[in-house]
């Protein structure tokens, strides 16, 4: 009788505990235990995702601005610049990243360059349309005050073009957050690495957690850009669409 009681005491706690919500026996979609158990892995993937996204967008800005200025100053080049920047976007990411690997290797640089090239499609047009939105009379007034081409561009045209540019930047940033996951092809995809692993192993909690974090990250970055725009363009705060 004593042996039976001791055996029952050993079995009951095990039955009560049961398998974890992300074990092979349950494999649930929603599992907070997975988040707490794999917190370090999730944080590392999120940090990598953020800095790859930010680096790619900044690189896209640095490339797209001079291209837009060149297209604005030399109208004959505009169609060519827009065609090239748009054409790059049509190259599948499954092909673009492997094409860059021989030059940059299996590194974050490969992903950043690829994403920056994709961002050109949106950013070049945003800068170009922003510069076009500056009224001609404003340019004429600034020229009459002695502003040279460089000073006119940086002190007058670019600030007035910011609302249009920021709208394009928001779209480019959100799309880059999604495209960063493709970097898992070269093992540098941030949350994309978790998504890829979740798909390959049918790990539901990992897949859903990484996907949700991508959405949250896109929303957070978009809100930050909206706040930045309000700070940089105080004259637009009272304007209603």
Beta strands, then each sheet from edge to edge (+ up, - down):
end
